[in-house]
Amino acid sequence: MELLWSSLKKRELANLAGDHLADVADATEQGIHRINHNPQLPWSFLTHTGLTIHPAHPPNLRKDQ
């Protein structure tokens, strides 16, 4: 979460002086879309934390294989 917030502050929210809270919300939403459209960026945030995600079953394997 901290790396997501840091990315937003450095790009979309940097020097933002919106007249309304909606301006901040719009900029934040644009930043979240930017991060979601880059498939590697969210994973790099996770990697930086040292944490991993282990699915219950590998994604392309059926239980009967």
Backbone as JSON, one array per atom type, in Angstrom:
{
  "sequence": "MELLWSSLKKRELANLAGDHLADVADATEQGIHRINHNPQLPWSFLTHTGLTIHPAHPPNLRKDQ",
  "N": [[0.82, -1.18, 0.0], [1.95, 1.21, 0.76], [3.81, 1.68, -1.28], [2.18, 2.0, -3.5], [0.79, 4.34, -2.79], [2.98, 6.08, -2.65], [3.77, 6.1, -5.34], [1.54, 7.34, -6.52], [1.68, 9.86, -5.27], [4.04, 10.85, -6.32], [3.52, 11.12, -9.02], [0.66, 11.57, -10.17], [-0.42, 13.16, -8.1], [1.5, 15.0, -7.54], [2.37, 18.28, -6.94], [-0.28, 19.02, -7.2], [-2.89, 21.22, -6.99], [-5.77, 21.25, -6.46], [-9.03, 22.68, -6.79], [-11.17, 21.51, -5.64], [-12.18, 18.67, -3.68], [-12.91, 16.64, -5.36], [-11.17, 16.93, -7.51], [-8.79, 15.9, -6.54], [-9.62, 13.29, -6.06], [-10.2, 12.47, -8.7], [-7.63, 12.62, -9.88], [-6.31, 10.73, -8.35], [-7.73, 8.43, -9.06], [-7.03, 8.27, -11.77], [-4.32, 7.68, -11.48], [-4.45, 5.16, -10.25], [-5.59, 3.71, -12.32], [-3.47, 3.94, -14.15], [-1.52, 2.4, -12.87], [-2.82, -0.09, -12.75], [-2.93, -0.7, -15.45], [-0.4, -1.36, -16.12], [1.02, -4.3, -16.13], [3.25, -5.21, -14.7], [3.87, -3.43, -12.68], [2.19, -3.45, -10.2], [3.02, -5.95, -9.23], [5.74, -5.49, -8.87], [5.64, -3.76, -6.71], [4.75, -5.52, -4.73], [6.89, -7.37, -4.74], [8.92, -5.74, -3.8], [8.26, -5.51, -1.13], [8.98, -7.94, -0.13], [7.19, -9.89, 0.27], [5.11, -12.68, -0.8], [2.68, -14.22, -2.98], [0.92, -17.13, -2.79], [-0.94, -19.23, -4.65], [-3.76, -21.4, -3.91], [-4.02, -23.58, -5.62], [-2.03, -24.29, -8.44], [-2.45, -22.08, -11.23], [-3.02, -23.16, -13.88], [-3.43, -25.85, -13.64], [-5.36, -28.74, -13.2], [-7.01, -30.46, -10.5], [-7.12, -33.23, -10.97], [-4.94, -33.91, -12.49]],
  "CA": [[0.0, 0.0, 0.0], [2.82, 2.38, 0.84], [4.42, 1.94, -2.58], [1.11, 2.53, -4.34], [0.6, 5.73, -2.37], [4.17, 6.82, -3.06], [3.71, 6.28, -6.79], [0.52, 8.35, -6.79], [2.16, 11.17, -4.82], [5.13, 11.31, -7.2], [3.06, 11.37, -10.39], [-0.62, 12.22, -10.34], [-0.72, 14.12, -7.04], [2.62, 15.93, -7.38], [2.05, 19.69, -7.2], [-1.71, 19.2, -7.48], [-3.58, 22.19, -6.14], [-7.14, 21.24, -6.94], [-9.99, 23.57, -6.12], [-12.18, 20.69, -4.99], [-11.76, 17.31, -3.33], [-13.14, 15.81, -6.55], [-9.96, 17.0, -8.33], [-7.86, 14.95, -5.95], [-10.18, 11.96, -6.3], [-10.01, 12.17, -10.11], [-6.21, 12.38, -10.12], [-6.0, 9.45, -7.71], [-8.31, 7.38, -9.9], [-6.19, 8.17, -12.96], [-3.11, 6.99, -11.07], [-4.76, 3.75, -10.02], [-5.74, 3.12, -13.66], [-2.12, 3.82, -14.71], [-0.86, 1.27, -12.22], [-3.51, -1.31, -13.17], [-2.67, -0.99, -16.86], [0.98, -1.85, -16.23], [0.95, -5.57, -15.41], [4.41, -5.48, -13.85], [4.01, -2.46, -11.58], [1.7, -3.94, -8.9], [3.87, -7.06, -8.78], [7.0, -4.94, -8.37], [5.35, -3.26, -5.37], [4.72, -6.7, -3.86], [8.25, -7.9, -4.66], [9.7, -4.83, -2.96], [7.95, -5.76, 0.28], [9.53, -9.23, 0.27], [6.07, -10.82, 0.44], [4.72, -13.42, -1.99], [1.34, -14.77, -2.99], [0.93, -18.53, -3.22], [-2.32, -19.69, -4.85], [-4.07, -22.72, -3.35], [-3.72, -24.52, -6.7], [-1.42, -23.58, -9.58], [-3.56, -21.6, -12.05], [-3.34, -23.9, -15.09], [-3.46, -27.28, -13.36], [-6.56, -29.27, -12.56], [-6.7, -31.36, -9.4], [-7.03, -34.62, -11.42], [-3.74, -34.11, -13.34]],
  "C": [[0.87, 1.26, 0.0], [3.44, 2.71, -0.52], [3.4, 2.47, -3.59], [0.91, 4.01, -4.04], [1.78, 6.6, -2.81], [4.16, 7.09, -4.56], [2.69, 7.35, -7.17], [1.01, 9.75, -6.42], [3.23, 11.73, -5.75], [4.66, 11.67, -8.6], [1.78, 12.2, -10.41], [-0.9, 13.32, -9.31], [0.4, 15.15, -6.82], [2.18, 17.33, -7.82], [0.59, 19.92, -7.57], [-2.3, 20.16, -6.48], [-5.01, 22.32, -6.65], [-8.02, 22.18, -6.13], [-11.01, 22.79, -5.3], [-11.6, 19.32, -4.66], [-11.93, 16.36, -4.52], [-11.93, 15.83, -7.48], [-8.93, 16.0, -7.85], [-8.33, 13.51, -6.21], [-9.98, 11.55, -7.76], [-8.55, 11.84, -10.42], [-5.78, 11.03, -9.53], [-6.53, 8.29, -8.55], [-7.49, 7.18, -11.18], [-4.9, 7.41, -12.64], [-3.34, 5.5, -10.85], [-4.95, 3.04, -11.36], [-4.37, 2.94, -14.31], [-1.42, 2.6, -14.15], [-1.5, -0.04, -12.65], [-3.22, -1.68, -14.61], [-1.24, -1.43, -17.12], [1.06, -3.14, -15.44], [2.13, -5.84, -14.46], [4.47, -4.59, -12.61], [3.44, -2.95, -10.25], [2.55, -5.08, -8.35], [5.22, -6.56, -8.27], [6.82, -4.34, -6.98], [5.39, -4.42, -4.37], [6.13, -7.27, -3.66], [9.1, -7.04, -3.73], [9.45, -5.07, -1.48], [8.59, -7.04, 0.79], [8.45, -10.27, 0.48], [5.79, -11.54, -0.88], [3.27, -13.86, -1.85], [1.45, -16.19, -3.54], [-0.52, -18.98, -3.4], [-2.51, -21.09, -4.26], [-3.75, -23.82, -4.35], [-3.06, -23.75, -7.82], [-2.51, -23.25, -10.62], [-3.95, -22.48, -13.24], [-3.39, -25.41, -14.87], [-4.78, -27.65, -12.72], [-6.13, -30.24, -11.47], [-6.48, -32.81, -9.87], [-5.83, -34.87, -12.31], [-2.62, -34.73, -12.55]]
}
